[in-house]
């Protein structure tokens, strides 16, 4: 088997959640940071950027993010397909709470 096949067989799926807030500059900065993390995962840990998903989570209520989302999608066609509220779900809230409990438990131990 080739290395490429072995790498895909052992692929680790990683999800990077970008928490959006503020106006256009803030959103672009945060999305760019998330994309940078994807590349770091590839460079440092050998994770293919296709096995790391970038998902977005907008501010839960109000805020400037809605108009900024429209501006972001207008200025950056690559981001038009992104769902800016993909992680605004009860399932995500539950997973985030579980992760926070795990981290707190690990740090206290």
N, C-alpha and C positions, 0 to 999 in steps of 0.2 A: 504494500500500500504506500502511496505517496505521502509526503509530509502534509500536503494540503488536506488530504482526506483524514489523516490522523488529527489534524488541528480541528477540523469541523466535527469529528466524532467526539472530541473532548471539549467542545465549545461551551463556554460559560456565558449565559445570557445575563447581561447587566443592564439595569435601567437607571438612567440619570434623570432625576426630576429637577426641572428648573422652575423655581418659584418666581413668578413675574409680579412686578409692581411698578408703579410710576409711569413715566412717559416713554416716548420712543427711544431715547438714549439709554435709559435704564434697561428696557426690554432687550435691546440689541446687545448691550453689555452682558447681561445675564445669559442670553442664548449663546453668545460667542464663548463665554466661560464654559458652558455646558459642552459645546462642541470641542473646546480645548481639552476638557476632561476625557472626552471620547478618544482623542488623539493620544493623550497621556496613557490611557489604559492600553492602547495599542503599543506604544513605544516602551512602556515600563513593564507591562505584564503580558504582552503578546496577544491581547484581546483584539480581535478583528473589529473594526469600527462598525461593521454590519451586525455584529452580535451584541453591540451596546446600543440600546435604544435611548433616544432623547425624547422625553415627554415633558409637557408644560402644565403648570398649575397657576392659574390666575388668582388674584386676590379674591377671597370669598365673596365680599360685598363691595359694591361701589368702587370708588377709586378712579384713577385716571387711566387704568389699563385698557378699558374698552376702546376709547378713541385711539390710544396708542397702538392697539392691536390692528385697527384698520390702517393706520399709517404704516406700521411695520410691514403688513402684507402688501400694501401698495408700493412701498419702496424696495422690498426684497422679495421678488417673485418666488424664490426657492422656499420661502416660509409660508406661502399661501396655503399649502396643504396641511400645515400644522394645526392641530386642534388646541387652542390656547386654554381650554378648560378640560383637557383630557383627564387630568388627575384631580378634578374637583368632584370626587365621588365619595359616597360613604365607605366603599371598599378601601379606597386610598386612605381615608381618615383612620380606619381600623388598623391597616398595616403600619401607618406612621406611628400610631399609639403603641403598637406591639414593639416596633423597632426602638422607640424611645425607652420603653420599659426594659428591653434587653440591654440597651447601652447603659442605662443607669445601674442595672443589676451587675453588669460586667465591670463598671468602674468602681463600684462599691466593694466588690469581691477582692 
